[in-house]
Amino acid sequence: MNSVENTVDAPVDLSAFVALFDEAEALMLAGDPGAAFRRLARPLNELVDPVRDDPDVFPQLIRTARDHEVFKLLQQDPNTRRAFDKPRGYAGDAVMLDYYYTGVPPSETSAFGRSVFATTTRSPMGLSVVHRKALLRAYIDDAIARKPDARILSLASGHCRELEGSLVESSMFKGEFIALDQDPQSCDEVRWRQHALRANSRVRVVESSVRALLGGRHTDLGPFDLVYSAGLYDYLELVVAQKLTARLGALCAPQGRLLIANFVPDGYSRAYIELFMDWHLIVRDDAAMLDLARHAGAGRVRVFRDPHDNVVYAQWERG
């Protein structure tokens, strides 16, 4: 008799995950969301890492996590909920980043949601986002201190919060800062701030996409003394990342500096953001970032991680 292939997912043993979810739920109900989140960070990573690429196990694990009561509790956190709902079509949008920067939830957030929000936005991965903004501002200020008429490009610029308090907003800056993003709401926010500050129009907003940049548009943008892209590479497949890095490198002036960033595979709460925030990143380690830079023809490259060990950076200067 011919066998018939069973197309229904075979059950797998997810008891270790369920036990962890149960423990996190109990801790949250006991008023300790910080301890609950820590249980859903490194310990959950250790369980998820071996099965993440298993097409039989991982989809069942996602369903199990989202059917658990702990998922409903976590959705009271506006940070977790926004990533899951994706009102702008993707997780990690500029409004979410503002949650991390300010640590202030929306006014309608419940008391329980506020306690979870305080935990997720000040987790090590959240602190990596905060550090990234400070680092970008330092690069911007350094470029202007060295060359007051510097030209700077931010790709996938979002709300450009790194400009707040930077030398770009000072009379010292005589150059041009270009904020390029495909999200019209993010572009409007940058325009609004510049108008509110009565800035000297040295910040120019370009509403466009990576596809347009790679497709030959914006040939008149460069050259730049500083080009950076901090939150984009987490969503780029390898071939696109290679092409984009080469394009950005070509936009740099002689001695111009390029900085790109990416979350790492062993990020503190990677499994949490996948299971409970539906936020799936394309991660890269130090060697992969070095390869990207070298593939683009970079000579002198520096690769480093942030103090929280969640984001890796590659910086190179055009010779």
Secondary structure, 3 states (H helix, E strand, C coil): CCCCCCCCCCCCCCHHHHHHHHHHHHHHHCCCHHHHHHHCCHHHHHHHCCCCCCCCCHHHHHHHHHHCHHHHHHCCCHHHHHHHHCCCCCCCCHHHHHHHHHCCCCCCCCHHHHHHHHHHHCCHHHHHHHHHHHHHHHHHHHHHHHCCCCEEEEECCCCCHHHCCCHHHCCCCCCEEEEEECCHHHHHHHHHHHHHCCCCCCEEEEECCHHHHHCCCCCCCCCEEEEEECCCHHHCCHHHHHHHHHHHHHHEEEEEEEEEEEECCCCCCHHHHHHHHCCCCCCCCHHHHHHHHHHCCCCCEEEEECCCCCEEEEEEECC
